[in-house]
Structure formats: structure tokens, C-alpha cells
């Protein structure tokens, strides 16, 4: 039986929500091993002069505990 744990991570990108999610997983993987999945919980963005300038995500990352 596997034991799984979930952490919540916030990340941002100036490119896209997808890029922000990738950054969240990449950063978390530096200290968390056995990452199994990521769930995109929330998305938001900053707007300047009618354009999206900063994409933000709140993700839940699931990993297996040794």
C-alpha cells in the first residue's frame, strides 16, 4: 500500500498558466521526491494596459512517501 501526501504550491510566469504550473513542479521536485501528479486548483493573472502580464497558479502536488 502506498502512502501519498499532498502539498499546495503557488507559482507564477510571464508566459502562461501552463508555464507557471511547470515551474511549480520543477521547483517542488528539488526537495520532494516521487511526485505522482499535479492538480491545478486556481488560476489568476495580472492585467496592465488591457494585457495579461503575469500568470499565477495554485497547484496541489501529490507525491509518494517512502
Secondary structure, 3 states (H helix, E strand, C coil): CCEEEEEEEEEEECCCHHHHHHHHHHHHCCCCCCEEEEEEEEEEEEEECCEEEEEEEEEEEEEEEC
